[in-house]
C-alpha cells in the first residue's frame, strides 16, 4: 500500500533538517532489514528522536511504526498524522491492546520503533529498560535492532527551549547488528543484553561526536560523568 502521508512527512523532515543545517552522521544503517519484521530500539534524549530514528531506515526503504503515548494521537495536528503513518498509540491503562497491535504489525512484516526507557532521560544517560521490546521480538519471532543517537537533545528536549535556529548542530546515530530474541530465554536477560548493546552504541556515538566537552561553550547537554552540567540520574530522581 502506498505511503501517502509517511513518505511526504519524512521528506519534509529531511528538508527541515537541511534548512537547519544539521550535520547528520549515520553509520550502521545497513543493519536495518530490507524485509520482514524487527523491533528497532533506541535511547531517548529529545522530543524529535522518533524522526531521527526513523531516518535510519530510509536507505532500506522501510517505514518505522513507533509506539507513542496515546495523548499524541488526541492532538488536533499530530493525531491525524500519527494515525495516517500507522504509528501505535500506547494507553498505559490499556497496555495489552497496544501490545497486541504492535505484535500484529511485527507479524505482518513491519518495523516497530520502541524507546524502552519510556520517557526522555534528562541526565542524557541510559535509564533502565522496560522488557516490552524483548517480549515483542520473542513472541513475533523477529530480531531486535539496537541503536543510539546523540545530539538531538540540543535541538529540543524536556525542560529546555527549542533550538530551531540555523545552528549547525551535529547529530550522530549508530545502528548495531540485529540481536536474536530466543523464546527459551528470560525476557529480562535479553533486555539486559540489549541495554548493554545500546550503551556501547551510545558511547561510540559520543566518541564520534565532533563537539568535545572541553570545546563546548555551554555544557547543559553533556552528562555529568563526561564533564558536563546535565543533572545526574540521582538528581533527576530527587527533583521528581
FENRAWO-V552671 format. One record per residue. RES is the residue in one small letter. SS is DSSP state (A for helix, B for strand, O for the rest). OMEGA is omega as a letter, one per 40 degrees, with the letter a starting at -180 (999 if undefined). NEAR is the number of other ideal C-beta (glycine too) atoms within 8 Angstrom. Layout:
((RES	SS	OMEGA	NEAR) (RES	SS	OMEGA	NEAR))
This chain:
((x	O	a	2) (x	O	i	3) (x	O	a	8) (x	O	a	7) (x	O	a	9) (x	A	a	11) (x	A	i	9) (x	A	i	8) (x	A	i	10) (x	A	i	12) (x	A	i	8) (x	A	i	8) (x	A	i	10) (x	A	i	9) (x	A	i	8) (x	A	a	8) (x	A	i	9) (x	A	i	8) (x	A	i	7) (x	O	a	12) (x	O	i	8) (x	O	i	11) (x	B	a	9) (x	B	i	10) (x	B	a	9) (x	B	i	10) (x	B	i	7) (x	O	a	11) (x	A	i	12) (x	A	i	6) (x	A	i	10) (x	O	a	15) (x	O	a	12) (x	O	i	6) (x	O	i	4) (x	O	a	6) (x	O	i	13) (x	B	i	15) (x	B	i	17) (x	B	a	15) (x	B	a	13) (x	B	i	14) (x	O	a	12) (x	O	a	11) (x	O	a	12) (x	O	a	12) (x	O	a	7) (x	O	a	9) (x	A	a	15) (x	A	i	10) (x	A	a	8) (x	A	i	13) (x	A	i	15) (x	A	i	13) (x	A	a	13) (x	O	a	15) (x	O	a	13) (x	A	a	10) (x	A	i	8) (x	A	i	10) (x	O	i	5) (x	O	i	10) (x	O	a	13) (x	B	i	11) (x	B	a	14) (x	B	i	12) (x	B	a	12) (x	B	a	12) (x	B	a	6) (x	A	a	9) (x	A	i	6) (x	A	a	11) (x	A	i	12) (x	A	a	6) (x	O	a	8) (x	O	a	4) (x	O	a	6) (x	A	a	8) (x	A	i	11) (x	A	i	8) (x	A	a	10) (x	A	i	12) (x	A	a	9) (x	A	i	9) (x	O	i	12) (x	O	i	10) (x	O	a	11) (x	B	i	13) (x	B	i	11) (x	B	i	10) (x	O	a	9) (x	A	i	5) (x	A	a	4) (x	A	a	7) (x	A	a	9) (x	A	i	6) (x	A	i	8) (x	A	i	13) (x	A	a	11) (x	A	i	8) (x	A	i	9) (x	A	a	13) (x	A	i	11) (x	A	a	8) (x	A	i	13) (x	A	a	16) (x	A	i	8) (x	O	i	7) (x	O	a	7) (x	O	i	10) (x	B	i	15) (x	B	i	17) (x	B	a	13) (x	B	i	13) (x	O	a	12) (x	O	i	13) (x	O	i	13) (x	O	i	7) (x	O	i	6) (x	O	i	11) (x	O	a	13) (x	O	i	10) (x	O	a	12) (x	O	i	11) (x	O	a	8) (x	O	i	10) (x	O	i	9) (x	O	a	5) (x	O	i	13) (x	O	a	9) (x	O	a	11) (x	A	a	9) (x	A	a	15) (x	A	a	14) (x	A	i	10) (x	A	a	16) (x	A	i	16) (x	A	a	13) (x	A	a	8) (x	A	a	11) (x	O	a	6) (x	O	i	12) (x	B	i	11) (x	B	i	16) (x	B	i	16) (x	B	i	13) (x	B	i	16) (x	B	i	14) (x	B	a	16) (x	B	i	12) (x	O	a	11) (x	A	i	14) (x	A	a	10) (x	A	i	9) (x	O	a	14) (x	O	i	10) (x	O	a	14) (x	O	i	6) (x	O	a	4) (x	O	i	8) (x	O	i	3) (x	O	i	6) (x	O	a	9) (x	O	i	6) (x	O	i	5) (x	O	a	6) (x	O	i	7) (x	O	a	7) (x	O	i	11) (x	B	i	12) (x	B	a	13) (x	B	i	12) (x	B	i	17) (x	B	i	15) (x	B	a	14) (x	B	i	13) (x	B	i	5) (x	B	i	9) (x	B	i	13) (x	O	i	6) (x	O	a	13) (x	O	a	7) (x	O	a	7) (x	O	i	3) (x	O	i	9) (x	O	a	5) (x	A	i	10) (x	A	i	8) (x	A	i	8) (x	A	a	17) (x	A	i	14) (x	A	i	9) (x	A	i	9) (x	A	i	16) (x	A	i	12) (x	A	a	8) (x	A	i	11) (x	A	i	17) (x	A	i	10) (x	A	i	9) (x	A	i	14) (x	A	i	13) (x	A	i	8) (x	A	i	10) (x	A	i	14) (x	A	i	10) (x	A	a	6) (x	A	a	9) (x	O	a	11) (x	O	i	6) (x	O	i	6) (x	O	i	7) (x	A	a	9) (x	A	a	5) (x	A	a	5) (x	O	i	11) (x	O	i	2) (x	O	a	5) (x	O	a	10) (x	O	a	8) (x	O	a	11) (x	O	a	12) (x	O	a	9) (x	A	a	10) (x	A	i	6) (x	A	i	8) (x	O	a	8) (x	O	a	13) (x	O	i	6) (x	O	i	13) (x	O	i	9) (x	O	i	9) (x	A	i	9) (x	A	i	6) (x	A	i	9) (x	A	i	11) (x	A	a	7) (x	A	a	6) (x	A	i	6) (x	O	999	3))
